[in-house]
Amino acid sequence: MESPQLVAQLKAKLGEANYIFTFDEKHDKLRLDHKILGRGMEVSLPEILTKYNTKKEKAIDEVVYTIEETFLAMEREHKQGFEGLAAVYPIIRSTSFPTASNEGHAFITTDHTAETRIYYALDLGTTYRLIDESMLGKLNVTAEQVREAARFSVKKLPTSVKRDEVSGNIYYFLNHNDGYDASRILNDGFLKDMASQIEGEMTVSVPHQDVLIIGDIRNEVGYDVLAQMTMHFFTVGAVPITSLSFVYEDGHFEPIFILAKNKVKKEQEDS
């Protein structure tokens, strides 16, 4: 048997529904690429032909078995990676938070506002681990797949709030203590639903990891109360993020300073 005949037999036994066969005559190799997994392997044909001389059809059956088992193992890794993505959530941190692990691996991040940055975490039940570039290979996913999974996961988190009124202003507190309270700022559907209830100016605050505050600010006193409130939470929070609040409008966040009953947009203050 020659190499072309061996390739023909392998095609017949494996089928061409899931595989792309590329015969390299020059190097006497066969490349198999899985159409769904997007991964492949190379088979050295001379080695199989040598075995065929003694084992005949059994040699071909053995290599077919090896190929199928190899791709099954790849498929299991692939599925585990995407199952792992179900446990990926976004994490809000200050822009001063480290961008690499202690081992020097860059964290997977996304820009958010001038004060905040999005990180991504693999939920481990009672804790979570921030995802860095070294983990992508283990999960068998790309950074963009991590980001997409996190965008989906945050929408599944509960969004019940507690309401408080101070001097004619309404404040809503989201505090589920699941490690992702501040992350709800990335649930645009939730924010839009809240915006539909707001009569004044809508503000959003993430002073620390375990609280999200939405303000319905209807008078100047409301800004002073918000400033005191966010500073307090920022000070006592285990993982502080920012004492600044954001004006929310049409999906956009604008950081504001609140000083002496006056709110000043950050870019105006900076200028």
C-alpha positions as semicolon CSV with decimal commas, in nm:
position;residue;x (nm);y (nm);z (nm)
1;M;0,000;0,000;0,000
2;E;0,120;0,352;-0,084
3;S;0,047;0,676;0,096
4;P;-0,234;0,793;-0,139
5;Q;-0,419;0,465;-0,083
6;L;-0,371;0,496;0,294
7;V;-0,513;0,849;0,289
8;A;-0,812;0,722;0,092
9;Q;-0,874;0,451;0,353
10;L;-0,851;0,697;0,640
11;K;-1,099;0,927;0,469
12;A;-1,337;0,635;0,421
13;K;-1,316;0,521;0,783
14;L;-1,320;0,865;0,950
15;G;-1,560;1,030;0,709
16;E;-1,533;1,380;0,573
17;A;-1,832;1,529;0,756
18;N;-1,624;1,654;1,052
19;Y;-1,271;1,658;0,913
20;I;-1,069;1,841;0,651
21;F;-0,794;1,620;0,508
22;T;-0,477;1,781;0,371
23;F;-0,224;1,541;0,216
24;D;0,132;1,673;0,214
25;E;0,298;1,454;-0,049
26;K;0,637;1,621;-0,014
27;H;0,668;1,534;0,357
28;D;0,443;1,229;0,341
29;K;0,212;1,362;0,611
30;L;-0,163;1,392;0,652
31;R;-0,314;1,691;0,828
32;L;-0,659;1,653;0,983
33;D;-0,854;1,961;1,094
34;H;-1,179;1,933;1,287
35;K;-1,441;2,155;1,123
36;I;-1,623;2,237;1,448
37;L;-1,340;2,255;1,699
38;G;-1,106;2,444;1,470
39;R;-0,815;2,232;1,591
40;G;-0,611;1,972;1,413
41;M;-0,334;1,714;1,417
42;E;-0,074;1,567;1,184
43;V;-0,022;1,200;1,106
44;S;0,305;1,058;0,977
45;L;0,210;0,816;0,700
46;P;0,536;0,612;0,673
47;E;0,496;0,494;1,033
48;I;0,147;0,363;0,964
49;L;0,257;0,196;0,643
50;T;0,535;0,016;0,830
51;K;0,283;-0,120;1,078
52;Y;0,049;-0,210;0,793
53;N;0,312;-0,444;0,652
54;T;0,277;-0,664;0,961
55;K;-0,067;-0,587;1,106
56;K;-0,259;-0,515;0,784
57;E;-0,607;-0,370;0,848
58;K;-0,553;-0,377;1,224
59;A;-0,286;-0,107;1,183
60;I;-0,535;0,124;1,011
61;D;-0,804;0,054;1,272
62;E;-0,558;0,144;1,547
63;V;-0,468;0,479;1,392
64;V;-0,834;0,559;1,330
65;Y;-0,907;0,486;1,696
66;T;-0,616;0,707;1,806
67;I;-0,733;0,995;1,584
68;E;-1,093;0,973;1,706
69;E;-0,987;0,957;2,072
70;T;-0,754;1,253;2,027
71;F;-1,031;1,468;1,885
72;L;-1,273;1,349;2,154
73;A;-1,025;1,470;2,415
74;M;-1,003;1,805;2,235
75;E;-1,381;1,826;2,233
76;R;-1,400;1,762;2,608
77;E;-1,149;2,039;2,670
78;H;-1,350;2,265;2,441
79;K;-1,674;2,197;2,629
80;Q;-1,510;2,242;2,967
81;G;-1,384;2,580;2,853
82;F;-1,730;2,700;2,758
83;E;-1,887;2,550;3,071
84;G;-1,623;2,740;3,265
85;L;-1,737;3,059;3,094
86;A;-2,073;3,025;3,269
87;A;-1,885;3,106;3,591
88;V;-1,718;3,420;3,451
89;Y;-1,835;3,757;3,583
90;P;-1,719;4,116;3,536
91;I;-1,556;4,295;3,827
92;I;-1,539;4,673;3,866
93;R;-1,217;4,814;4,007
94;S;-1,051;5,152;4,033
95;T;-0,816;5,245;3,751
96;S;-0,537;5,244;4,014
97;F;-0,589;4,871;4,070
98;P;-0,297;4,654;3,944
99;T;-0,323;4,542;3,582
100;A;-0,114;4,227;3,629
101;S;-0,099;3,940;3,875
102;N;0,180;3,895;4,129
103;E;0,337;3,652;3,882
104;G;0,344;3,924;3,616
105;H;0,058;3,794;3,397
106;A;-0,160;4,073;3,255
107;F;-0,522;4,065;3,368
108;I;-0,795;4,061;3,104
109;T;-0,948;4,409;3,126
110;T;-1,175;4,651;2,942
111;D;-1,182;5,030;2,971
112;H;-1,494;5,162;3,143
113;T;-1,475;5,521;3,272
114;A;-1,196;5,757;3,371
115;E;-1,237;5,626;3,728
116;T;-1,316;5,259;3,675
117;R;-1,192;4,959;3,481
118;I;-1,355;4,622;3,412
119;Y;-1,176;4,304;3,518
120;Y;-1,303;3,948;3,478
121;A;-1,329;3,679;3,743
122;L;-1,378;3,305;3,748
123;D;-1,633;3,239;4,023
124;L;-1,518;2,960;4,256
125;G;-1,817;2,957;4,489
126;T;-1,703;3,128;4,807
127;T;-1,439;3,333;4,626
128;Y;-1,326;3,418;4,275
129;R;-1,005;3,450;4,079
130;L;-0,929;3,735;3,844
131;I;-0,861;3,603;3,495
132;D;-0,521;3,677;3,348
133;E;-0,371;3,591;3,011
134;S;-0,209;3,274;3,144
135;M;-0,554;3,129;3,222
136;L;-0,695;3,162;2,871
137;G;-0,518;2,849;2,748
138;K;-0,642;2,648;3,045
139;L;-0,999;2,756;2,980
140;N;-0,947;2,709;2,606
141;V;-1,108;3,045;2,531
142;T;-1,013;3,387;2,396
143;A;-1,017;3,716;2,584
144;E;-1,315;3,830;2,378
145;Q;-1,509;3,514;2,469
146;V;-1,441;3,592;2,836
147;R;-1,574;3,945;2,791
148;E;-1,884;3,823;2,607
149;A;-1,958;3,559;2,872
150;A;-1,924;3,819;3,148
151;R;-2,165;4,054;2,970
152;F;-2,418;3,771;2,965
153;S;-2,354;3,658;3,324
154;V;-2,404;4,000;3,480
155;K;-2,753;4,019;3,331
156;K;-2,852;3,706;3,525
157;L;-2,771;3,858;3,864
158;P;-3,066;3,974;4,078
159;T;-3,129;4,348;4,078
160;S;-3,369;4,409;4,369
161;V;-3,305;4,740;4,544
162;K;-3,390;4,915;4,870
163;R;-3,539;5,263;4,850
164;D;-3,470;5,559;5,077
165;E;-3,584;5,922;5,058
166;V;-3,388;6,217;5,194
167;S;-3,497;6,582;5,153
168;G;-3,714;6,501;4,852
169;N;-3,444;6,294;4,678
170;I;-3,470;5,919;4,621
171;Y;-3,179;5,678;4,662
172;Y;-3,181;5,313;4,560
173;F;-2,933;5,071;4,715
174;L;-2,835;4,742;4,556
175;N;-2,652;4,526;4,811
176;H;-2,670;4,148;4,760
177;N;-2,324;4,083;4,908
178;D;-2,238;3,833;4,635
179;G;-1,918;4,009;4,532
180;Y;-2,077;4,154;4,219
181;D;-2,294;4,440;4,346
182;A;-2,085;4,708;4,176
183;S;-2,077;4,492;3,863
184;R;-2,446;4,560;3,810
185;I;-2,339;4,896;3,671
186;L;-2,266;4,696;3,353
187;N;-2,626;4,570;3,326
188;D;-2,755;4,835;3,088
189;G;-3,104;4,684;3,080
190;F;-3,132;4,726;3,457
191;L;-3,003;5,084;3,441
192;K;-3,249;5,171;3,165
193;D;-3,535;5,027;3,371
194;M;-3,426;5,240;3,666
195;A;-3,393;5,545;3,441
196;S;-3,759;5,510;3,345
197;Q;-3,851;5,562;3,712
198;I;-3,626;5,863;3,768
199;E;-3,792;6,206;3,781
200;G;-3,481;6,416;3,847
201;E;-3,122;6,355;3,736
202;M;-3,003;5,995;3,754
203;T;-2,673;5,926;3,924
204;V;-2,491;5,596;3,966
205;S;-2,227;5,532;4,232
206;V;-1,997;5,236;4,300
207;P;-1,801;5,345;4,610
208;H;-1,699;4,988;4,685
209;Q;-1,739;4,637;4,550
210;D;-2,046;4,543;4,755
211;V;-2,283;4,829;4,683
212;L;-2,439;5,011;4,389
213;I;-2,625;5,334;4,458
214;I;-2,867;5,492;4,213
215;G;-2,979;5,846;4,286
216;D;-3,288;6,030;4,172
217;I;-3,153;6,378;4,244
218;R;-3,429;6,638;4,247
219;N;-3,263;6,931;4,426
220;E;-2,919;7,060;4,525
221;V;-2,939;6,906;4,872
222;G;-2,952;6,569;4,699
223;Y;-2,598;6,615;4,567
224;D;-2,461;6,693;4,913
225;V;-2,631;6,387;5,059
226;L;-2,494;6,175;4,774
227;A;-2,140;6,308;4,827
228;Q;-2,147;6,229;5,199
229;M;-2,299;5,889;5,134
230;T;-2,050;5,778;4,870
231;M;-1,754;5,902;5,071
232;H;-1,874;5,705;5,372
233;F;-1,917;5,385;5,171
234;F;-1,585;5,440;4,997
235;T;-1,413;5,473;5,336
236;V;-1,567;5,166;5,501
237;G;-1,572;4,932;5,199
238;A;-1,340;4,630;5,200
239;V;-1,266;4,685;4,830
240;P;-1,307;5,060;4,761
241;I;-1,356;5,169;4,400
242;T;-1,433;5,542;4,370
243;S;-1,593;5,813;4,582
244;L;-1,703;5,995;4,268
245;S;-2,054;5,952;4,132
246;F;-2,163;5,941;3,769
247;V;-2,447;6,109;3,588
248;Y;-2,613;5,841;3,376
249;E;-2,784;5,934;3,052
250;D;-2,856;5,722;2,744
251;G;-2,607;5,454;2,842
252;H;-2,323;5,697;2,915
253;F;-2,148;5,776;3,244
254;E;-2,012;6,121;3,322
255;P;-1,807;6,155;3,642
256;I;-1,897;6,455;3,857
257;F;-1,742;6,632;4,153
258;I;-1,989;6,736;4,422
259;L;-1,863;7,026;4,632
260;A;-2,052;7,275;4,848
261;K;-2,391;7,217;4,688
262;N;-2,244;7,249;4,340
263;K;-2,195;6,966;4,093
264;V;-1,909;7,014;3,853
265;K;-1,852;6,790;3,553
266;K;-1,506;6,644;3,572
267;E;-1,380;6,775;3,242
268;Q;-1,481;7,126;3,344
269;E;-1,300;7,093;3,677
270;D;-0,991;6,956;3,501
271;S;-0,984;7,245;3,256
